[in-house]
Amino acid sequence: MSSLDHKIDFAVVLSVTGANPNGDPLNGNRPRQNYDGYGEISDVAIKRKIRNRLQDLGEAIFVQSNDRKNDVYGSLRERAEGNTRLSEVAKNKKATSDDFAEIACQEWIDVRSFGQVFAFKGAASGGGVSVGVRGPVSIHAARSVAPIDITSTQITKSVNSEPGKDRGSDTMGMKHRVDFGVYVFYGSINTQLAEKTGFTNEDADKIKQALLTLFENDLSSARPEGSMEVRKLYWWEHSSKLGQYSSAQVHRSLAVSSKVDEPQSFDDYAIELSALDGLKAEVLDGR
């Protein structure tokens, strides 16, 4: 399979209904919000969901969540050392960092997509490993179209954690949710970096499918099933490696705005897509 031979830009419009899309641990796990009141979802959280979806689709993932890992390794270092090819390269004194990076990219789709820093001290080979891989897929943090309203609910625990207590509802906590919001995030796939990591046209299609189904198998108490939904995916495939337009120009061609002061549903938003000469967006509904 050949490396990606044309630049790609994309944008995702998603909705949140009664969920905490990305809690901020520095703010009591309230939904992330900037100083102007707009909601945010970090690029790290988005990449985590893409990795999960790729893993669900049967792809080999290096950075796995502990609650979703499908191997016996408890750390990234153990997963790297457990790979026979990487272990042999690490022990070979004549091998270079490029040799290590090439094998890692071949083994794991998230490494050749997003890149990865391999920095392990005192590896099993007897020496440390310090290898950096730059990935071709870049993703912005998501931002809400309008300022979000956050509802906070106090909760109690109705059972005893330890024996000997007379009552159980003595532990207080808080849950936070966004009643409704529409968020947008952008991304791009760089062909020069794709050549270095071996990222292919087939890999790009897998990223597209992961974006379309971003919130499948992602339920939690903070994000009940169906509370987060990909509404639209805009996918621009350029005709050359460098592209006809810059990513900034492509992303600006999509404008999402609220039609009312306090939007309560997706119908309260307007989406406008400006035409770009020679570059047409593929518009897909989320699934």
KOLROLO-655666 format. One record per residue (C-alpha): residue number from 1; residue in three letters; y, x, z. Coordinates in steps of 0.5 Angstrom, whole numbers. Layout:
- seq / type / north / east / up
- NUM / ala / Y / X / Z
...
//
This chain:
- seq / type / north / east / up
- 1 / met / 0 / 0 / 0
- 2 / ser / 7 / 3 / -2
- 3 / ser / 13 / 3 / 3
- 4 / leu / 18 / -3 / 2
- 5 / asp / 22 / -2 / -4
- 6 / his / 28 / -6 / -3
- 7 / lys / 33 / -8 / 3
- 8 / ile / 32 / -14 / 7
- 9 / asp / 37 / -18 / 11
- 10 / phe / 35 / -24 / 15
- 11 / ala / 38 / -29 / 20
- 12 / val / 35 / -34 / 25
- 13 / val / 38 / -40 / 28
- 14 / leu / 35 / -43 / 34
- 15 / ser / 36 / -48 / 39
- 16 / val / 35 / -48 / 46
- 17 / thr / 33 / -55 / 50
- 18 / gly / 32 / -55 / 58
- 19 / ala / 30 / -48 / 58
- 20 / asn / 32 / -41 / 60
- 21 / pro / 32 / -37 / 54
- 22 / asn / 33 / -30 / 57
- 23 / gly / 34 / -29 / 64
- 24 / asp / 39 / -24 / 67
- 25 / pro / 36 / -20 / 73
- 26 / leu / 42 / -18 / 75
- 27 / asn / 45 / -25 / 76
- 28 / gly / 40 / -28 / 80
- 29 / asn / 36 / -29 / 73
- 30 / arg / 41 / -34 / 70
- 31 / pro / 41 / -35 / 63
- 32 / arg / 45 / -29 / 60
- 33 / gln / 52 / -31 / 58
- 34 / asn / 58 / -26 / 56
- 35 / tyr / 65 / -27 / 60
- 36 / asp / 67 / -32 / 55
- 37 / gly / 61 / -37 / 57
- 38 / tyr / 57 / -36 / 50
- 39 / gly / 50 / -35 / 52
- 40 / glu / 46 / -29 / 49
- 41 / ile / 39 / -27 / 48
- 42 / ser / 38 / -19 / 48
- 43 / asp / 35 / -16 / 42
- 44 / val / 29 / -13 / 47
- 45 / ala / 27 / -20 / 49
- 46 / ile / 27 / -22 / 41
- 47 / lys / 23 / -16 / 39
- 48 / arg / 18 / -18 / 45
- 49 / lys / 17 / -24 / 42
- 50 / ile / 16 / -21 / 35
- 51 / arg / 11 / -17 / 38
- 52 / asn / 7 / -22 / 41
- 53 / arg / 7 / -26 / 35
- 54 / leu / 4 / -20 / 31
- 55 / gln / -1 / -19 / 36
- 56 / asp / -3 / -27 / 36
- 57 / leu / -4 / -26 / 28
- 58 / gly / -9 / -20 / 30
- 59 / glu / -4 / -14 / 29
- 60 / ala / -5 / -8 / 33
- 61 / ile / 1 / -7 / 38
- 62 / phe / 3 / -1 / 42
- 63 / val / 8 / -4 / 47
- 64 / gln / 4 / -10 / 50
- 65 / ser / 6 / -14 / 55
- 66 / asn / 1 / -13 / 61
- 67 / asp / -1 / -21 / 61
- 68 / arg / -2 / -20 / 54
- 69 / lys / -6 / -14 / 53
- 70 / asn / -12 / -14 / 49
- 71 / asp / -15 / -7 / 51
- 72 / val / -17 / -3 / 58
- 73 / tyr / -10 / 1 / 58
- 74 / gly / -5 / 0 / 64
- 75 / ser / 0 / 4 / 61
- 76 / leu / 3 / 7 / 54
- 77 / arg / 1 / 14 / 56
- 78 / glu / -6 / 12 / 57
- 79 / arg / -6 / 8 / 50
- 80 / ala / -3 / 14 / 46
- 81 / glu / -8 / 18 / 49
- 82 / gly / -14 / 13 / 48
- 83 / asn / -13 / 14 / 41
- 84 / thr / -18 / 19 / 38
- 85 / arg / -13 / 21 / 32
- 86 / leu / -7 / 22 / 37
- 87 / ser / -11 / 26 / 42
- 88 / glu / -14 / 30 / 37
- 89 / val / -7 / 32 / 34
- 90 / ala / -4 / 33 / 41
- 91 / lys / -9 / 38 / 42
- 92 / asn / -8 / 42 / 36
- 93 / lys / -3 / 47 / 37
- 94 / lys / -1 / 47 / 30
- 95 / ala / 0 / 40 / 29
- 96 / thr / 8 / 38 / 29
- 97 / ser / 12 / 32 / 32
- 98 / asp / 11 / 29 / 25
- 99 / asp / 4 / 29 / 25
- 100 / phe / 4 / 25 / 31
- 101 / ala / 9 / 20 / 29
- 102 / glu / 5 / 19 / 22
- 103 / ile / -1 / 17 / 26
- 104 / ala / 2 / 13 / 31
- 105 / cys / 6 / 9 / 25
- 106 / gln / -1 / 8 / 22
- 107 / glu / -4 / 5 / 28
- 108 / trp / 1 / 0 / 30
- 109 / ile / 5 / -4 / 27
- 110 / asp / 11 / -5 / 32
- 111 / val / 12 / 3 / 32
- 112 / arg / 13 / 3 / 24
- 113 / ser / 17 / -3 / 25
- 114 / phe / 22 / -2 / 31
- 115 / gly / 20 / 6 / 32
- 116 / gln / 18 / 8 / 39
- 117 / val / 19 / 14 / 44
- 118 / phe / 13 / 18 / 46
- 119 / ala / 15 / 22 / 52
- 120 / phe / 9 / 23 / 57
- 121 / lys / 9 / 29 / 62
- 122 / gly / 3 / 33 / 63
- 123 / ala / -1 / 29 / 58
- 124 / ala / -9 / 30 / 58
- 125 / ser / -8 / 35 / 52
- 126 / gly / -5 / 40 / 58
- 127 / gly / 2 / 39 / 55
- 128 / gly / 7 / 34 / 55
- 129 / val / 9 / 30 / 49
- 130 / ser / 16 / 28 / 46
- 131 / val / 16 / 25 / 40
- 132 / gly / 21 / 20 / 37
- 133 / val / 20 / 15 / 31
- 134 / arg / 26 / 11 / 28
- 135 / gly / 24 / 4 / 26
- 136 / pro / 27 / 1 / 20
- 137 / val / 27 / -6 / 23
- 138 / ser / 34 / -7 / 27
- 139 / ile / 35 / -14 / 30
- 140 / his / 42 / -16 / 34
- 141 / ala / 42 / -20 / 40
- 142 / ala / 43 / -27 / 39
- 143 / arg / 49 / -31 / 41
- 144 / ser / 50 / -38 / 42
- 145 / val / 55 / -42 / 37
- 146 / ala / 59 / -45 / 43
- 147 / pro / 59 / -44 / 50
- 148 / ile / 53 / -46 / 54
- 149 / asp / 53 / -50 / 60
- 150 / ile / 48 / -48 / 65
- 151 / thr / 44 / -53 / 70
- 152 / ser / 42 / -50 / 77
- 153 / thr / 36 / -53 / 81
- 154 / gln / 34 / -51 / 88
- 155 / ile / 27 / -51 / 89
- 156 / thr / 22 / -51 / 95
- 157 / lys / 15 / -49 / 96
- 158 / ser / 11 / -54 / 99
- 159 / val / 5 / -50 / 101
- 160 / asn / 4 / -44 / 106
- 161 / ser / 3 / -37 / 103
- 162 / glu / 0 / -35 / 110
- 163 / pro / -4 / -38 / 115
- 164 / gly / -1 / -41 / 122
- 165 / lys / 5 / -44 / 119
- 166 / asp / 7 / -51 / 121
- 167 / arg / 10 / -53 / 114
- 168 / gly / 10 / -50 / 107
- 169 / ser / 17 / -52 / 105
- 170 / asp / 21 / -47 / 108
- 171 / thr / 22 / -42 / 102
- 172 / met / 28 / -44 / 98
- 173 / gly / 29 / -42 / 90
- 174 / met / 33 / -43 / 84
- 175 / lys / 31 / -45 / 77
- 176 / his / 37 / -45 / 72
- 177 / arg / 37 / -48 / 65
- 178 / val / 41 / -49 / 59
- 179 / asp / 41 / -56 / 57
- 180 / phe / 42 / -55 / 50
- 181 / gly / 45 / -49 / 46
- 182 / val / 44 / -46 / 39
- 183 / tyr / 44 / -39 / 38
- 184 / val / 44 / -34 / 32
- 185 / phe / 41 / -27 / 31
- 186 / tyr / 41 / -23 / 25
- 187 / gly / 37 / -17 / 23
- 188 / ser / 36 / -12 / 17
- 189 / ile / 30 / -8 / 14
- 190 / asn / 32 / -1 / 12
- 191 / thr / 28 / 2 / 6
- 192 / gln / 30 / 10 / 8
- 193 / leu / 27 / 9 / 15
- 194 / ala / 21 / 5 / 12
- 195 / glu / 19 / 11 / 7
- 196 / lys / 19 / 15 / 14
- 197 / thr / 14 / 10 / 18
- 198 / gly / 10 / 7 / 12
- 199 / phe / 13 / 0 / 13
- 200 / thr / 11 / -4 / 7
- 201 / asn / 12 / -10 / 3
- 202 / glu / 6 / -13 / 7
- 203 / asp / 9 / -11 / 14
- 204 / ala / 16 / -15 / 12
- 205 / asp / 12 / -21 / 10
- 206 / lys / 9 / -21 / 17
- 207 / ile / 15 / -20 / 20
- 208 / lys / 18 / -26 / 17
- 209 / gln / 12 / -30 / 19
- 210 / ala / 13 / -28 / 26
- 211 / leu / 20 / -30 / 26
- 212 / leu / 19 / -37 / 23
- 213 / thr / 14 / -38 / 29
- 214 / leu / 18 / -34 / 34
- 215 / phe / 16 / -39 / 40
- 216 / glu / 9 / -41 / 39
- 217 / asn / 5 / -39 / 45
- 218 / asp / 11 / -37 / 49
- 219 / leu / 11 / -42 / 54
- 220 / ser / 13 / -41 / 61
- 221 / ser / 16 / -45 / 67
- 222 / ala / 23 / -42 / 65
- 223 / arg / 21 / -44 / 57
- 224 / pro / 17 / -51 / 57
- 225 / glu / 13 / -52 / 51
- 226 / gly / 18 / -54 / 45
- 227 / ser / 24 / -53 / 49
- 228 / met / 26 / -47 / 44
- 229 / glu / 25 / -48 / 37
- 230 / val / 27 / -44 / 30
- 231 / arg / 31 / -48 / 26
- 232 / lys / 32 / -44 / 20
- 233 / leu / 31 / -37 / 17
- 234 / tyr / 35 / -34 / 12
- 235 / trp / 32 / -28 / 8
- 236 / trp / 35 / -24 / 3
- 237 / glu / 31 / -19 / -1
- 238 / his / 36 / -15 / -5
- 239 / ser / 34 / -12 / -12
- 240 / ser / 35 / -4 / -10
- 241 / lys / 33 / 0 / -4
- 242 / leu / 41 / 1 / -2
- 243 / gly / 42 / -7 / -3
- 244 / gln / 48 / -10 / -7
- 245 / tyr / 52 / -12 / -1
- 246 / ser / 52 / -9 / 6
- 247 / ser / 49 / -12 / 12
- 248 / ala / 55 / -14 / 15
- 249 / gln / 57 / -18 / 8
- 250 / val / 51 / -21 / 8
- 251 / his / 51 / -23 / 15
- 252 / arg / 58 / -26 / 14
- 253 / ser / 56 / -31 / 9
- 254 / leu / 52 / -35 / 14
- 255 / ala / 57 / -39 / 18
- 256 / val / 55 / -44 / 24
- 257 / ser / 60 / -48 / 28
- 258 / ser / 60 / -54 / 32
- 259 / lys / 63 / -60 / 29
- 260 / val / 65 / -63 / 36
- 261 / asp / 68 / -60 / 43
- 262 / glu / 61 / -61 / 47
- 263 / pro / 55 / -61 / 42
- 264 / gln / 49 / -64 / 45
- 265 / ser / 44 / -64 / 39
- 266 / phe / 43 / -60 / 33
- 267 / asp / 46 / -65 / 29
- 268 / asp / 53 / -63 / 32
- 269 / tyr / 53 / -57 / 28
- 270 / ala / 55 / -55 / 21
- 271 / ile / 51 / -49 / 17
- 272 / glu / 55 / -46 / 11
- 273 / leu / 52 / -41 / 7
- 274 / ser / 57 / -37 / 2
- 275 / ala / 54 / -35 / -5
- 276 / leu / 53 / -28 / -6
- 277 / asp / 53 / -26 / -14
- 278 / gly / 46 / -23 / -15
- 279 / leu / 43 / -24 / -8
- 280 / lys / 40 / -31 / -6
- 281 / ala / 38 / -33 / 1
- 282 / glu / 31 / -36 / 2
- 283 / val / 32 / -41 / 7
- 284 / leu / 26 / -43 / 11
- 285 / asp / 25 / -48 / 16
- 286 / gly / 22 / -46 / 23
- 287 / arg / 15 / -48 / 25
//
